[in-house]
């Protein structure tokens, strides 16, 4: 069974994130080089939980980078520190 997706499976940000997560689960030492990633809207609850944990730890809302899956060359990237603002953007 082939565990590697076709190239089209990694050319979109969401697919790449999912593929990297699978590889990190299999090879944690070799694939620990990328930041925590959530695919929205499917993982919105997990993102909200992670942001709450970071806020509880540091006392401030963490800043997250949002990258639209369909855009390229930096278009559409923005920062959030409030999950409700992300919901408004969606």
N, C-alpha and C positions, 0 to 999 in steps of 0.2 A: 504494500500500500504506500503510495506516495504522500508524504506529509507536507510537501512543499506545494503551495498553490501555483497556478499558472501566473505568468507575469501580470496579467490583468488583475489578479488578486492582491497585488501590492502597489498598484499605481494610484489607488485612492487612499486617502489618509485613514479612513475608517478600516479598510481592509488591511492596510499595513499595520495599524495598531493591533488588530486582532491576531495577525500572523506573528508579530513580535511577541505578543503575550504568550502564544502557544509555544514559541521557541524558548522564551524565558522560563516557562514551566518545565520544559524538557532539559534545558541547559542554563541554569540560573547564573552561573559564573560568567559564561560567554555572552549572555544577552541581558546584562544588567546595566547597559550603557545609555538607555533612553529614559526620559522622565515618565512619571506616572501619567497614564493616558486613559481617558474615558470617552466612549462613543455616545454622543447625545443624539436623540433623546433616550435611547435604550438603557443607558447607564446613569441617568440623571439622579436617581436615588443614591447610587454609590458615590457619585461626585458630591452630592449634598452631605452625605455622611463623612466623607474625607475632609471636606471643608470645615465641618463642625468640629472634627477631631483636631485639626490644625489650629482652629480658633481657640479651643479649650486649652491646647498646649501652650500657645504663644500669646493669647489674649487679644489677638487682632485677626481680622479676616485675611486669609491668604489671598494673594493675587494669582489668578489663573490666566493662562493664555488660551484663547479660543480661536481655532483654525477651522474655517468651513471646509468640509470635505470636497465640495465641488469646485472650489477656487484654486488658483495657483499663483505663483510669483508674489506671495505676500498679500494678495488682495483679500479683503474681508477679515483680516486678523484684528482682534481687539482683546482688551484685558477686562477681567471682571474681578470683583472682590465681594460680590453679593449674588447669591444664587437666584434671587428674585429678578435681578437685572438680566441674568442669562435667560430666564423664562420669558421676559419681555422681548428679548431679541429674537427668540425662536418664534 
